[in-house]
Amino acid sequence: MITPLSLLSSALDRGVDEHVLSQLIGLHERSYAEDARRAFEAALAAAKAELPVIAKTQIASIGAKRYRYEDLAEIARAVGPVLARHGLAYRFRSNSDGERVTITCVISHRDGHSEENSLSAGADHSDEKNAIQAIGSTLTYLQRMTLKAALGLAAADDDDGKAVGAGETITRQQTRELLALIDEVGGEREGLLRFFKIKAFAELPARRFRQALVMLNARKGRA
């Protein structure tokens, strides 16, 4: 079977000129990269088929509202062994600009191919956090979100999810904050209403308030 590597080996034996050799090296590198990409996609697809649904076992508050979320450590325990079986691993890169934090989740395969996705958000000053705690809270949140997005993780509420306000909507203050941020970043109100399947922002579920803020702050970062 003739492969780019065998052509390169043959060319080296024949002592071809530098131009031809450069073209063959490029062909080999492109072929290797394509094989690595295919191996990555096959491994990721196989891993996704085995990944469990992650239970939302943690409780947090935004103002007077309470919501459930997935613990990052629990996600790591659930996905780590599955990814390792298929030669996959993940890592995070972080960057900050003042109080704005960006997290990049990198999913890599043992054959060399990797893919990444990023999210940005401002520091989380809820619950009277100090400056370091505010940034740390945002880092953890963005790590969870980027890892979930990269792996397509599903999350399920516990049976008592409704007891912590799963059906409650955001407060008037949160509505004003959201509308102000939409105006600041030039967001399309109708598009956001359709995305969240609501008729007015006052109807936004409290548990989705932070998601809306992350989405809008990400748009702000691209402006």
N, C-alpha and C positions, 0 to 999 in steps of 0.2 A: 504493500500500500504506500502510495506516494503522499508524503506529508510535507508541510513547510519546513519542518526540522530536517527531514531526509534530504530535501532539496538544498538546504543550507549546508548540510554536512558534505554533500556531493560537490557543491560549489567550492567549499574550502579545500577539498582534495584536489580539485582541478586548478586551483589558484586563479579564480576569476578576478576581474578588475573590481576596484573599490565601489564603483557605482552599482554594479549588479549585486555585489555582496550587501550593500546598504539596503537595496530593495528587498532582498531575501530576508534580511534580519527584520525589516519592518513587517513583512508578510508573516513571519513566524510570531512576532509579538502580537499582531492583531488576531491571529488564530488562537494563540494562547489565552488572550484576554476574552475572546468569545467563548472558548471552552469553559473558562472560569466563571463567566456570567451565567452560562447554562447550568453549570453545576450548582451555583448559588441559588438560582431560581428553583431548581429541582429540590434542593435541600430545604429551602424555606417553605415550599409547598408541602413537603412531607412533614416538616415540623409543625406547621399550622394545623394540619389534620389531627395532631396529637395534643395540641395545647388545650388546657382546661379552661372552663369558664371561671373567672376570678370573682369571688364573693366580695361585696362591699361591706367590710367588717368594721371600718373606722368611722367615727362620728366627728364632724367639725361644725363650726357655726360661722355664719356671715351675718353679723348683727344679731337679731333675735331669731334668725332662721337657722335650722339645723339640717344637715344632710349627711348622707353616707358616701364613703369613697373607698377605693382599693388602697391597701397599704403597699408601698413600694417594696418593702422587704418580702412581703408575701408574694407579690408578683415575681420577684427574683427567684424565690424558692420554687415557684411553680414552673417557670419557663426555663430556668437554667439547665436542669438535667435533660430536658427535651431538646433544647438547642445543641447541647454538647453531643448528644447522640448523632446528630446530623452534621457535625463539623461546623456549627455556627456559634458565634459569640457576639456580645454587644458591649459597647462602652459609650461613655458620654464625654463630650467636650463642652466647656462652658466659656462664656465671655460676658463681660459686663461693661456697660457704658453709663456711669453714674448709678442710678437706681434701676436702670433697665438691664434685664438679665436675658441672655440667649443660651439655650441648651440645644446641642446637636447630639442626636442618638445615632451611632454608627453600628450597623449590623454587618459583620464580616464572616467570610467562609474560609475554611482551611486552604482552599485552592487559590485564594488571593483576591477574589472579587469582594467589594463592599458597597453598601448603599447607605445613605443617611438622610435624615430629615431634621428640621430645626423649628423651634418655636421661641418667641420672645414675649416677655411680659414685664410689667413694673414690679417693684418690690411690694410685698404683701404687708401692709401696715395695720391689718385688722387685729383686734384684741390687744391693742396697746403693745405690740411687739417693738423691741428696739431695732436699730438699723441692721445689725447682723442677723437677728432672728427674722426680720422681714425679707432679707435677701435669701436666707436659708430656706424659708417656707416656699418662696417662688421657685428656687432651684429644685426642691423635691417635687413640687407640683409639675413643673415642666419635664422633669425626668420621667415621671409616670405617664404623662400625656404623649411624649415623643416615643417612648417604648411601646405603649399601647398602639399608637398609630403605625409604627414600623412593623409590628407583628400582627396587626389586625385583631387584637385581643378583645374578647367579649367580656362584659361584666354583668353580674346579676345581683340585684338587691337581696338582702336577707328577708325572711318571711315577715319580720317586723319592721320593714322599711317604711311603711306608712306611718308608724308611730313617731318617726323623727321628722315629719313634715314633708314627705315626698310629694304631696299634692299642693303644698303652699306656694304662693307666688311672692315675687320680690316686693320689698317695701317701697313707699313713695320716694324715700331718699335714694334708694338704689335705682329706681326708675329715672329720677332726675340725673343721677350720675351716668347712667347708661346713655341717655339721650344726649347729654353734654359730650360724652366721648364720641358718639356717632357723628355729631356735628364737627368735632375737632378733627377727626380723621377723614371726614368726607364719606362716611359709610352710606350705603343705600338702604334706607329704612324699610322699604317694601321687600327688598331681597332678604333682609334679616328676619322680617316677620314671617315670610314664607319658609325660611330655613328652620325656624323654631316652631312653625305651625301654630302661630298665634295671630290674633287680630289686632292686638295692642300690646305695647311693651309692658304695661302693668300686669299683663297675664302671663309674663315669663315665669316659669317655675323657678323657685328659689334655688333648687339644686343645679340649675343651668346658668345661673348668674355669672359664676366665675368663668365658665366656658365662653360666654359672650364677651367678657372682658378680655380674655386671652385672644380671641379672634380679632377684636378691634385693635388691641395693642399690637398684634402682629401686623395688621394693615398699617398702623401708624409707623412701625419700624421700616416698612417698605416705601413710605412716602418720601 
